[in-house]
Amino acid sequence: MAEFGRLLTAMITPMHADGEINYAQARTLAKALVASGNDGLVIGGTTGEAPAMSNDEKLRLFGEIKEAVGSGVAVVAGTTDNNHRNSVELTKEAERLGVDGILCTVPAYNKPQQEGLIQHFKVLAGSTSLPCMLYNVPSRAALNMEVETTLQLAEIDNIVGVKEASSDAVQITKIIDKAPDGFRVWSGNDDETFPVMCMGGYGVVSVAGHLVAGQIKTMMHLILDSEIERAAKEHRRLLPLFKALFWVTSPVPVKFAINRIGIDVGPTRLPLVPAEEAFIAKFNEILDHYQLDLASEI
């Protein structure tokens, strides 16, 4: 089983013009993302438009990507949504397909109590032998998974870490300080990778890793080598791109950027729509300032 690694990219899902999934291009893109510096891939997450995909589509995508990248690269499957029973069944099916881990996302819309989160994730973790990464994303779930909830779940053997996208530095610091040894904290936001890793976090689940994985890796290595001033300089250089990728709802910007390179990943599915011209003009100005790692890999 592949180690998750420090830099995982939450991969977009390539589509044909009619909105059907382009599985061949997904395989090609996955291999290019690994070649450009990513340690692993999260498939079927928010960036992959999971809420707009069927179970059959997700399962086929998990299998196709794992086969494409091979045994040495972690494929973490986004099997969870706000339907508990469906999440359990999809998790079991994903394990049978050979993925390396499960992304366990705080359910959106239901707004469960903290005890509900604990019970939900305990059952999910108990349904698989795979390592599980929790995902706290209050901006999309309308609910924050509190520190004590995360710490209680961290005691479960196969819950190995959390993707923390709360943007709450105090909360993230408490998790890093109090979690059991070996429990890892990945930043859930590219623009927070630098501070989270400087506080003792492990890495990032990235969107920008589609475009500048090698450059993010450089920043990470500088942090790990205690070259903090140089790492901070890299962070500041990359920050405009990190921010621009969320000027409108993700994955609209990153899909635009990849298409702009000349790699056809198609449109987003409804209810997401293409960016407006005003955004495109501003976004192109940002993209022009960067050498994009992915461009040389396909």
Residue, then its C-alpha position, 0 to 999 in steps of 0.5 A: m500500500a502506497e504512503f499518502g505522502r506530503l503533497l497530494t492533489a485533489m484531482i479534477t475529473p476530465m469531461h468530454a464536451d457533452g459532460e460525460i467523463n473522459y476516462a482516458q484523459a483522466r488516466t493521462l492526467a493522473k500520470a502527468l500529475v505524478a510526473s510533475g511532483n505529486d506524491g498521491l492523488v485524491i479522486g472523487g473529492t470536491t475538486g473532482e466534482a463528486p457531488a455531480m457524479s454517480n456511484d458507478e462513475k466514481l468507482r470506475l474512476f477509482g479503478e482507472i486511476k489506480e491502474a494508471v499510476g500503479s502501486g507506488v502512488a497513493v490513490v485516496a478515494g472520496t467515497t463519503d457524502n451526506n448519505h451514511r449508508n451509501s458512504v459505507e457501501l462505496t467505501k467497501e467497493a473502493e477497497r475492493l478496487g485496490v485504492d490506498g486510502i479513504l477520504c472521509t468528508v464531514p457531511a454537507y447539508n445534514k449538519p450533524q452534532q459532533e457526536g453524530l460525526i464521531q459515530h458516522f466516522k467510526v462506522l466508516a473506519g470500521s467498514t474498511s481496513l484502509p487508512c482513512m483521512l478525515y476532511n474538515v471543510p466548514s465552508r462547504a459543510a456549514l459545520n466545523m468538526e471541533v478539535e475534541t471530535t478530531l482528537q477522539l477520532a484520531e484514537i481509531d487505528n486506521i484514521v491516520g490524519v485530517k485534511e484541515a480546511s477550517s482556516d482556524a490556526v488555533q484549532i489546527t495548532k491544537i490538533i497538531d499538539k494533542a493528537p497521537d504520535g503519527f497522526r498527520v495534519w494536511s492543510g486543506n488550502d494551498d494558501e495555508t500550506f506554509p503556516v500549517m507546515c511551519m506549525g508542525g503540519y505534514g503537508v497539503v491536499s492541493v488544488a494548485g498541485h495540478l499546475v505547480a506541484g514541483q514548486i510547492k514541493t520546493m517550498m515544502h523541502l525548504i520548510l523541512d530543511s528549516e530554510i524558513e525565509r526562503a520557504a516564505k519567499e516561495h510561499r509569497r511568490l505562489l500566493p497570488l496563484f493560490k488565491a486566484l484558483f478560488w476567485v470563483t467556485s473550484p474547480v472552475p478556475v483550475k479546469f480553465a487553467i489546464n484547458r488553457i495549457g492545451i490539455d483538454v479536460g473539458p467543462t464542469r458539470l452543472p450546476l457549475v458553469p464556465a467562468e465569465e469573461a471578466f474573471i478570465a481576463k484577470f485570471n490569465e494575467i495571473l497565469d502568465h506570471y508562472q511557469l506551469d509544471l504540468a505543461s511539460e508532462i503531457 
